[in-house]
Amino acid sequence: MKKLILIALLCVSTISFSQQKRISKTGKITFEASVPSFEEVKATNTNVTFVLNPATGEIASLALMKGFRFKVALMEEHFNENYIESDQYPKAIFKGKIEDFDLNSLTAGPKDFIIKGTLQLHGKLKDISTTAQISMSESAISIVSDFAVNASDFNIAIPSLVKNKVSNKINIKVAATLK
């Protein structure tokens, strides 16, 4: 009888555990606003938090703006002080939903899903719709996506002095492994 109760408890806990939120605190966001023939304007943040609710397909991420690293320290300083104003706007937040998400349909090979949500950056909100490649290994869900936004959509001014060296269009790549 004790074995039967133990097996039933294990089954119930496995079912409830599989529906718990999946989290990553080591997600990666890379953005690039480079213009051909000029120095690369690119940064990466490898400490981005992602949360996925597998039961609903809701997804959220948070990136601290001071976590972005550039090859050139002066670019990083200008990014934080002049462009993104990290002291006033310390984080970027995305909240959205993966359309038609079904955890049971995931395989080791990536499948395309549409993610729709809102990106909050520099005190502004912008609706985002992008395709993401999502796959699942034995212990984790991997999400990879890329999309573009305009700096002007977030009231991020590019001074006329460097307007021809920094693109208004910012290409963003996202990668996370949620456990």
ZADO-1210 file (C-alpha; in nm, 4 decimals, padded with zeros to 6 digits):
<atoms>
<atom x="00.0000" y="00.0000" z="00.0000" code="MET" pos="1"/>
<atom x="00.2853" y="00.2393" z="00.0863" code="LYS" pos="2"/>
<atom x="00.4464" y="00.1725" z="-00.2523" code="LYS" pos="3"/>
<atom x="00.1222" y="00.2518" z="-00.4326" code="LEU" pos="4"/>
<atom x="00.0836" y="00.5815" z="-00.2453" code="ILE" pos="5"/>
<atom x="00.4480" y="00.6696" z="-00.3160" code="LEU" pos="6"/>
<atom x="00.4072" y="00.5993" z="-00.6886" code="ILE" pos="7"/>
<atom x="00.0867" y="00.8076" z="-00.7008" code="ALA" pos="8"/>
<atom x="00.2598" y="01.0984" z="-00.5240" code="LEU" pos="9"/>
<atom x="00.5542" y="01.0803" z="-00.7643" code="LEU" pos="10"/>
<atom x="00.3199" y="01.0884" z="-01.0648" code="CYS" pos="11"/>
<atom x="00.1275" y="01.3879" z="-00.9284" code="VAL" pos="12"/>
<atom x="00.4477" y="01.5768" z="-00.8442" code="SER" pos="13"/>
<atom x="00.5933" y="01.5049" z="-01.1890" code="THR" pos="14"/>
<atom x="00.2799" y="01.6350" z="-01.3604" code="ILE" pos="15"/>
<atom x="00.2695" y="01.9508" z="-01.1499" code="SER" pos="16"/>
<atom x="00.6446" y="02.0056" z="-01.1854" code="PHE" pos="17"/>
<atom x="00.6259" y="01.9842" z="-01.5651" code="SER" pos="18"/>
<atom x="00.3817" y="02.2760" z="-01.5631" code="GLN" pos="19"/>
<atom x="00.6022" y="02.5011" z="-01.3497" code="GLN" pos="20"/>
<atom x="00.7614" y="02.8072" z="-01.4979" code="LYS" pos="21"/>
<atom x="01.0876" y="02.7662" z="-01.6839" code="ARG" pos="22"/>
<atom x="01.3574" y="03.0202" z="-01.6020" code="ILE" pos="23"/>
<atom x="01.6953" y="03.1331" z="-01.7299" code="SER" pos="24"/>
<atom x="01.9179" y="03.3941" z="-01.5710" code="LYS" pos="25"/>
<atom x="02.1882" y="03.3529" z="-01.8337" code="THR" pos="26"/>
<atom x="01.9970" y="03.4491" z="-02.1452" code="GLY" pos="27"/>
<atom x="02.1827" y="03.6467" z="-02.4099" code="LYS" pos="28"/>
<atom x="02.0812" y="03.9575" z="-02.6005" code="ILE" pos="29"/>
<atom x="02.3044" y="04.1065" z="-02.8679" code="THR" pos="30"/>
<atom x="02.2191" y="04.4262" z="-03.0463" code="PHE" pos="31"/>
<atom x="02.3853" y="04.5910" z="-03.3409" code="GLU" pos="32"/>
<atom x="02.3390" y="04.9410" z="-03.4807" code="ALA" pos="33"/>
<atom x="02.6363" y="04.9416" z="-03.7155" code="SER" pos="34"/>
<atom x="02.6644" y="05.1301" z="-04.0409" code="VAL" pos="35"/>
<atom x="02.8828" y="04.9952" z="-04.3262" code="PRO" pos="36"/>
<atom x="03.2319" y="05.1480" z="-04.3505" code="SER" pos="37"/>
<atom x="03.2332" y="05.2643" z="-03.9874" code="PHE" pos="38"/>
<atom x="03.3290" y="05.1118" z="-03.6551" code="GLU" pos="39"/>
<atom x="03.1049" y="04.8290" z="-03.5342" code="GLU" pos="40"/>
<atom x="02.8365" y="04.9398" z="-03.2882" code="VAL" pos="41"/>
<atom x="02.7521" y="04.6137" z="-03.1147" code="LYS" pos="42"/>
<atom x="02.6979" y="04.4989" z="-02.7563" code="ALA" pos="43"/>
<atom x="02.6054" y="04.1812" z="-02.5707" code="THR" pos="44"/>
<atom x="02.4399" y="04.1143" z="-02.2362" code="ASN" pos="45"/>
<atom x="02.4729" y="03.7555" z="-02.1081" code="THR" pos="46"/>
<atom x="02.2830" y="03.7983" z="-01.7815" code="ASN" pos="47"/>
<atom x="01.9304" y="03.8405" z="-01.9113" code="VAL" pos="48"/>
<atom x="01.6444" y="03.6820" z="-01.7172" code="THR" pos="49"/>
<atom x="01.3767" y="03.4926" z="-01.9105" code="PHE" pos="50"/>
<atom x="01.0627" y="03.3308" z="-01.7674" code="VAL" pos="51"/>
<atom x="00.8258" y="03.1035" z="-01.9598" code="LEU" pos="52"/>
<atom x="00.4952" y="02.9673" z="-01.8358" code="ASN" pos="53"/>
<atom x="00.4591" y="02.6452" z="-02.0408" code="PRO" pos="54"/>
<atom x="00.0907" y="02.6120" z="-01.9528" code="ALA" pos="55"/>
<atom x="-00.0048" y="02.9464" z="-02.1105" code="THR" pos="56"/>
<atom x="00.2847" y="03.0307" z="-02.3449" code="GLY" pos="57"/>
<atom x="00.3396" y="03.3601" z="-02.1631" code="GLU" pos="58"/>
<atom x="00.6993" y="03.4770" z="-02.1763" code="ILE" pos="59"/>
<atom x="00.8842" y="03.7654" z="-02.0165" code="ALA" pos="60"/>
<atom x="01.2416" y="03.8887" z="-02.0067" code="SER" pos="61"/>
<atom x="01.4359" y="04.1535" z="-01.8221" code="LEU" pos="62"/>
<atom x="01.7740" y="04.2974" z="-01.9192" code="ALA" pos="63"/>
<atom x="01.9692" y="04.5459" z="-01.7119" code="LEU" pos="64"/>
<atom x="02.1000" y="04.8104" z="-01.9492" code="MET" pos="65"/>
<atom x="02.4348" y="04.8416" z="-01.7704" code="LYS" pos="66"/>
<atom x="02.4901" y="04.4718" z="-01.8448" code="GLY" pos="67"/>
<atom x="02.5601" y="04.5365" z="-02.2149" code="PHE" pos="68"/>
<atom x="02.9292" y="04.5070" z="-02.3021" code="ARG" pos="69"/>
<atom x="03.0924" y="04.6720" z="-02.6032" code="PHE" pos="70"/>
<atom x="03.4366" y="04.6098" z="-02.7540" code="LYS" pos="71"/>
<atom x="03.5188" y="04.9769" z="-02.6979" code="VAL" pos="72"/>
<atom x="03.4758" y="05.1081" z="-02.3420" code="ALA" pos="73"/>
<atom x="03.3992" y="05.4599" z="-02.4637" code="LEU" pos="74"/>
<atom x="03.1010" y="05.3280" z="-02.6647" code="MET" pos="75"/>
<atom x="02.9705" y="05.1594" z="-02.3516" code="GLU" pos="76"/>
<atom x="03.0008" y="05.4853" z="-02.1594" code="GLU" pos="77"/>
<atom x="02.8208" y="05.6840" z="-02.4309" code="HIS" pos="78"/>
<atom x="02.5515" y="05.4148" z="-02.4566" code="PHE" pos="79"/>
<atom x="02.4765" y="05.4285" z="-02.0830" code="ASN" pos="80"/>
<atom x="02.5081" y="05.8032" z="-02.0304" code="GLU" pos="81"/>
<atom x="02.3944" y="05.9669" z="-02.3557" code="ASN" pos="82"/>
<atom x="02.1735" y="05.7248" z="-02.5465" code="TYR" pos="83"/>
<atom x="01.9931" y="05.4822" z="-02.3165" code="ILE" pos="84"/>
<atom x="02.0348" y="05.6917" z="-01.9989" code="GLU" pos="85"/>
<atom x="02.0778" y="05.3814" z="-01.7835" code="SER" pos="86"/>
<atom x="02.0539" y="05.5653" z="-01.4521" code="ASP" pos="87"/>
<atom x="01.7066" y="05.6911" z="-01.5422" code="GLN" pos="88"/>
<atom x="01.5968" y="05.3827" z="-01.7446" code="TYR" pos="89"/>
<atom x="01.7905" y="05.0907" z="-01.5907" code="PRO" pos="90"/>
<atom x="01.6145" y="04.8003" z="-01.7615" code="LYS" pos="91"/>
<atom x="01.4439" y="04.6716" z="-02.0723" code="ALA" pos="92"/>
<atom x="01.1385" y="04.4509" z="-02.0200" code="ILE" pos="93"/>
<atom x="00.9560" y="04.2310" z="-02.2685" code="PHE" pos="94"/>
<atom x="00.6208" y="04.0699" z="-02.1866" code="LYS" pos="95"/>
<atom x="00.4380" y="03.8606" z="-02.4396" code="GLY" pos="96"/>
<atom x="00.2897" y="03.5332" z="-02.5466" code="LYS" pos="97"/>
<atom x="00.4013" y="03.2543" z="-02.7754" code="ILE" pos="98"/>
<atom x="00.1103" y="03.1876" z="-03.0102" code="GLU" pos="99"/>
<atom x="-00.0226" y="02.8293" z="-03.0228" code="ASP" pos="100"/>
<atom x="00.2445" y="02.7148" z="-02.7772" code="PHE" pos="101"/>
<atom x="00.2219" y="02.3499" z="-02.6761" code="ASP" pos="102"/>
<atom x="00.5035" y="02.2102" z="-02.4640" code="LEU" pos="103"/>
<atom x="00.4229" y="01.8570" z="-02.5808" code="ASN" pos="104"/>
<atom x="00.4795" y="01.9508" z="-02.9457" code="SER" pos="105"/>
<atom x="00.8420" y="02.0575" z="-02.8874" code="LEU" pos="106"/>
<atom x="01.1226" y="01.8388" z="-03.0158" code="THR" pos="107"/>
<atom x="01.5020" y="01.8545" z="-03.0302" code="ALA" pos="108"/>
<atom x="01.4699" y="02.0149" z="-03.3731" code="GLY" pos="109"/>
<atom x="01.3668" y="02.3821" z="-03.3641" code="PRO" pos="110"/>
<atom x="01.0115" y="02.4772" z="-03.4605" code="LYS" pos="111"/>
<atom x="00.9007" y="02.8261" z="-03.5593" code="ASP" pos="112"/>
<atom x="00.6572" y="03.0076" z="-03.3320" code="PHE" pos="113"/>
<atom x="00.5238" y="03.3631" z="-03.3385" code="ILE" pos="114"/>
<atom x="00.5836" y="03.5696" z="-03.0259" code="ILE" pos="115"/>
<atom x="00.3777" y="03.8839" z="-02.9762" code="LYS" pos="116"/>
<atom x="00.4252" y="04.1230" z="-02.6902" code="GLY" pos="117"/>
<atom x="00.5392" y="04.4603" z="-02.5684" code="THR" pos="118"/>
<atom x="00.8946" y="04.5860" z="-02.5290" code="LEU" pos="119"/>
<atom x="00.9486" y="04.8547" z="-02.2679" code="GLN" pos="120"/>
<atom x="01.2710" y="05.0486" z="-02.3219" code="LEU" pos="121"/>
<atom x="01.3831" y="05.4015" z="-02.2371" code="HIS" pos="122"/>
<atom x="01.0429" y="05.4740" z="-02.0814" code="GLY" pos="123"/>
<atom x="00.8490" y="05.3846" z="-02.3985" code="LYS" pos="124"/>
<atom x="00.6389" y="05.0834" z="-02.4984" code="LEU" pos="125"/>
<atom x="00.6442" y="04.9229" z="-02.8433" code="LYS" pos="126"/>
<atom x="00.4451" y="04.6249" z="-02.9696" code="ASP" pos="127"/>
<atom x="00.6715" y="04.3526" z="-03.1079" code="ILE" pos="128"/>
<atom x="00.5854" y="04.0527" z="-03.3242" code="SER" pos="129"/>
<atom x="00.8637" y="03.8146" z="-03.4195" code="THR" pos="130"/>
<atom x="00.9360" y="03.4561" z="-03.5134" code="THR" pos="131"/>
<atom x="01.1288" y="03.2421" z="-03.2666" code="ALA" pos="132"/>
<atom x="01.2863" y="02.9025" z="-03.3091" code="GLN" pos="133"/>
<atom x="01.2012" y="02.6914" z="-03.0052" code="ILE" pos="134"/>
<atom x="01.3283" y="02.3448" z="-02.9255" code="SER" pos="135"/>
<atom x="01.3410" y="02.1169" z="-02.6235" code="MET" pos="136"/>
<atom x="01.6090" y="01.8866" z="-02.4946" code="SER" pos="137"/>
<atom x="01.5634" y="01.6458" z="-02.2039" code="GLU" pos="138"/>
<atom x="01.5974" y="01.9197" z="-01.9447" code="SER" pos="139"/>
<atom x="01.5628" y="02.2580" z="-02.1139" code="ALA" pos="140"/>
<atom x="01.3719" y="02.4708" z="-02.3635" code="ILE" pos="141"/>
<atom x="01.5839" y="02.6741" z="-02.6061" code="SER" pos="142"/>
<atom x="01.4535" y="02.9935" z="-02.7640" code="ILE" pos="143"/>
<atom x="01.6328" y="03.1862" z="-03.0397" code="VAL" pos="144"/>
<atom x="01.4922" y="03.4932" z="-03.2107" code="SER" pos="145"/>
<atom x="01.5938" y="03.8077" z="-03.3910" code="ASP" pos="146"/>
<atom x="01.4063" y="04.1245" z="-03.4747" code="PHE" pos="147"/>
<atom x="01.4677" y="04.4917" z="-03.5364" code="ALA" pos="148"/>
<atom x="01.3484" y="04.8094" z="-03.3695" code="VAL" pos="149"/>
<atom x="01.4125" y="05.1749" z="-03.4378" code="ASN" pos="150"/>
<atom x="01.5893" y="05.3896" z="-03.1782" code="ALA" pos="151"/>
<atom x="01.3496" y="05.6708" z="-03.2641" code="SER" pos="152"/>
<atom x="01.0516" y="05.4534" z="-03.1534" code="ASP" pos="153"/>
<atom x="01.1913" y="05.4743" z="-02.7999" code="PHE" pos="154"/>
<atom x="01.2890" y="05.8427" z="-02.8139" code="ASN" pos="155"/>
<atom x="01.6568" y="05.7522" z="-02.8238" code="ILE" pos="156"/>
<atom x="01.8203" y="06.0432" z="-03.0009" code="ALA" pos="157"/>
<atom x="02.1249" y="05.9900" z="-03.2196" code="ILE" pos="158"/>
<atom x="02.3231" y="06.3159" z="-03.2282" code="PRO" pos="159"/>
<atom x="02.3800" y="06.4667" z="-03.5725" code="SER" pos="160"/>
<atom x="02.7562" y="06.4438" z="-03.5165" code="LEU" pos="161"/>
<atom x="02.7402" y="06.0600" z="-03.5309" code="VAL" pos="162"/>
<atom x="02.4156" y="06.0122" z="-03.7260" code="LYS" pos="163"/>
<atom x="02.6029" y="05.8662" z="-04.0240" code="ASN" pos="164"/>
<atom x="02.7996" y="05.6250" z="-03.7961" code="LYS" pos="165"/>
<atom x="02.5139" y="05.4789" z="-03.5900" code="VAL" pos="166"/>
<atom x="02.2036" y="05.3242" z="-03.7433" code="SER" pos="167"/>
<atom x="01.8548" y="05.4149" z="-03.6235" code="ASN" pos="168"/>
<atom x="01.7601" y="05.0537" z="-03.7029" code="LYS" pos="169"/>
<atom x="01.8796" y="04.8261" z="-03.4224" code="ILE" pos="170"/>
<atom x="01.9056" y="04.4530" z="-03.4943" code="ASN" pos="171"/>
<atom x="01.8469" y="04.2425" z="-03.1850" code="ILE" pos="172"/>
<atom x="01.9307" y="03.8731" z="-03.1368" code="LYS" pos="173"/>
<atom x="01.7969" y="03.6801" z="-02.8390" code="VAL" pos="174"/>
<atom x="01.8984" y="03.3360" z="-02.7130" code="ALA" pos="175"/>
<atom x="01.7967" y="03.1606" z="-02.3919" code="ALA" pos="176"/>
<atom x="01.7963" y="02.8139" z="-02.2457" code="THR" pos="177"/>
<atom x="01.5199" y="02.7801" z="-01.9866" code="LEU" pos="178"/>
<atom x="01.5282" y="02.5053" z="-01.7264" code="LYS" pos="179"/>
</atoms>
